[in-house]
Amino acid sequence: MNKKYIRQSRVVQTDLVLPNDTNNHNTLFGGVLMKKMDAVAAISARRHCRTDVVTASTDSVDFLAPIHPTDSICLESFVTWTGRTSLEVFVKAVAEDLLSGNRRIAATAFLTFVALDENGSPSQVPSVVPETKEEEFLHNTGGERAENRKRRRKKSEELASYMTIDKPWDS
Ligand SMILES: CC(C)(COP(=O)(O)OP(=O)(O)OC[C@H]1O[C@@H](n2cnc3c(N)ncnc32)[C@H](O)[C@@H]1OP(=O)(O)O)[C@@H](O)C(=O)NCCC(=O)NCCS
């Protein structure tokens, strides 16, 4: 299967912080940021494998700094590591105060997508080739993160086996 460079899946998207997207503290609502992160990451994943994809999991989203209405929010995503049918995408969110120019990392996350064929079954993905130091670091550490996710998935499945699915309003 073909190899792709990490840069080929890079997506950069800059947005304003709109009033409808803020919380009671007048900062960007976390759920809005998570949705934006999932969306840019999905584009990176689809650019890489040129198939449909689904989000399989999101590692912890770390909200490192609040995002204010005077900020722009720039999301950058790219594929960092690939398995057989799954691929890892790194997303960073950089907030920039549009008055002062002050920039800071507001959030980071790794998301895992699974490529799907025309029947909706997992399909093989091209491997990914890093070029820069940052890309090499993220690529070389991807295997370990994937192993952690496998363990976490097992735990989640075990947890789900204990969960009731009765209708709460019937009890
Ligand atoms: C994700 C999904 C396609 C996996 O399907 P499956 O039949 O269980 O497939 P497999 O067990 O063969 O796993 C396929 C790949 O996904 C990976 N994977 C599955 N679940 C995962 C998870 N929770 N986290 C990370 N990777 C996961 C596997 O490790 C495997 O990777 P590999 O081929 O690179 O080794 C399926 O569970 C699903 O459809 N989930 C719902 C997805 C969804 O609705 N997302 C939100 C909307 S887009």
The ligand as an SDF file (V2000), in Angstrom:
LIG
                    3D

 48 50  0  0  0  0  0  0  0  0999 V2000
  -14.6430    1.8060   15.5240 C   0  0  0  0  0  0  0  0  0  0  0  0
  -15.3000    0.5860   14.8990 C   0  0  0  0  0  0  0  0  0  0  0  0
  -15.4780    0.8120   13.3870 C   0  0  0  0  0  0  0  0  0  0  0  0
  -14.3760   -0.6170   15.1080 C   0  0  0  0  0  0  0  0  0  0  0  0
  -14.9760   -1.7090   14.4710 O   0  0  0  0  0  0  0  0  0  0  0  0
  -14.6540   -3.2310   14.8740 P   0  0  0  0  0  0  0  0  0  0  0  0
  -15.4470   -4.1050   14.0060 O   0  0  0  0  0  0  0  0  0  0  0  0
  -14.7690   -3.3690   16.3420 O   0  0  0  0  0  0  0  0  0  0  0  0
  -13.1760   -3.3500   14.3530 O   0  0  0  0  0  0  0  0  0  0  0  0
  -11.8640   -3.9890   14.9680 P   0  0  0  0  0  0  0  0  0  0  0  0
  -11.9980   -4.5290   16.3560 O   0  0  0  0  0  0  0  0  0  0  0  0
  -11.3700   -4.9160   13.9090 O   0  0  0  0  0  0  0  0  0  0  0  0
  -10.9020   -2.7210   15.0360 O   0  0  0  0  0  0  0  0  0  0  0  0
  -10.5040   -2.0660   13.8380 C   0  0  0  0  0  0  0  0  0  0  0  0
   -9.3980   -1.1090   14.1940 C   0  0  0  0  0  0  0  0  0  0  0  0
   -9.9170   -0.0920   15.0420 O   0  0  0  0  0  0  0  0  0  0  0  0
   -9.1510   -0.0060   16.2160 C   0  0  0  0  0  0  0  0  0  0  0  0
  -10.0610    0.3770   17.2940 N   0  0  0  0  0  0  0  0  0  0  0  0
  -11.2810   -0.1250   17.5520 C   0  0  0  0  0  0  0  0  0  0  0  0
  -11.8150    0.4900   18.6170 N   0  0  0  0  0  0  0  0  0  0  0  0
  -10.9150    1.4000   19.0250 C   0  0  0  0  0  0  0  0  0  0  0  0
  -10.9020    2.3500   20.0820 C   0  0  0  0  0  0  0  0  0  0  0  0
  -11.9080    2.4830   20.9440 N   0  0  0  0  0  0  0  0  0  0  0  0
   -9.8170    3.1390   20.1990 N   0  0  0  0  0  0  0  0  0  0  0  0
   -8.7830    3.0450   19.3390 C   0  0  0  0  0  0  0  0  0  0  0  0
   -8.7430    2.1540   18.3120 N   0  0  0  0  0  0  0  0  0  0  0  0
   -9.8000    1.3430   18.1790 C   0  0  0  0  0  0  0  0  0  0  0  0
   -8.5710   -1.3880   16.4190 C   0  0  0  0  0  0  0  0  0  0  0  0
   -7.4190   -1.3590   17.2400 O   0  0  0  0  0  0  0  0  0  0  0  0
   -8.2530   -1.7500   14.9850 C   0  0  0  0  0  0  0  0  0  0  0  0
   -7.0790   -1.0860   14.6000 O   0  0  0  0  0  0  0  0  0  0  0  0
   -5.9830   -1.7340   13.5720 P   0  0  0  0  0  0  0  0  0  0  0  0
   -6.7040   -2.3450   12.4180 O   0  0  0  0  0  0  0  0  0  0  0  0
   -5.1570   -0.5560   13.1390 O   0  0  0  0  0  0  0  0  0  0  0  0
   -5.2080   -2.7250   14.3670 O   0  0  0  0  0  0  0  0  0  0  0  0
  -16.6840    0.2760   15.5550 C   0  0  0  0  0  0  0  0  0  0  0  0
  -16.4910   -0.0380   16.9210 O   0  0  0  0  0  0  0  0  0  0  0  0
  -17.6660    1.4330   15.4360 C   0  0  0  0  0  0  0  0  0  0  0  0
  -18.3070    1.6120   14.4050 O   0  0  0  0  0  0  0  0  0  0  0  0
  -17.7970    2.2160   16.5020 N   0  0  0  0  0  0  0  0  0  0  0  0
  -18.6730    3.4080   16.4650 C   0  0  0  0  0  0  0  0  0  0  0  0
  -17.9810    4.5830   15.7620 C   0  0  0  0  0  0  0  0  0  0  0  0
  -18.7960    5.8450   15.8090 C   0  0  0  0  0  0  0  0  0  0  0  0
  -20.0070    5.8010   15.7500 O   0  0  0  0  0  0  0  0  0  0  0  0
  -18.0960    6.9810   15.9380 N   0  0  0  0  0  0  0  0  0  0  0  0
  -18.7230    8.2620   16.1520 C   0  0  0  0  0  0  0  0  0  0  0  0
  -19.2700    8.8760   14.9370 C   0  0  0  0  0  0  0  0  0  0  0  0
  -18.1310    9.0690   13.6230 S   0  0  0  0  0  0  0  0  0  0  0  0
  1  2  1  0
  2  3  1  0
  2  4  1  0
  2 36  1  0
  4  5  1  0
  5  6  1  0
  6  7  2  0
  6  8  1  0
  6  9  1  0
  9 10  1  0
 10 11  2  0
 10 12  1  0
 10 13  1  0
 13 14  1  0
 14 15  1  0
 15 16  1  0
 15 30  1  0
 16 17  1  0
 17 18  1  0
 17 28  1  0
 18 19  1  0
 18 27  1  0
 19 20  2  0
 20 21  1  0
 21 22  1  0
 21 27  2  0
 22 23  1  0
 22 24  2  0
 24 25  1  0
 25 26  2  0
 26 27  1  0
 28 29  1  0
 28 30  1  0
 30 31  1  0
 31 32  1  0
 32 33  2  0
 32 34  1  0
 32 35  1  0
 36 37  1  0
 36 38  1  0
 38 39  2  0
 38 40  1  0
 40 41  1  0
 41 42  1  0
 42 43  1  0
 43 44  2  0
 43 45  1  0
 45 46  1  0
 46 47  1  0
 47 48  1  0
M  END
$$$$
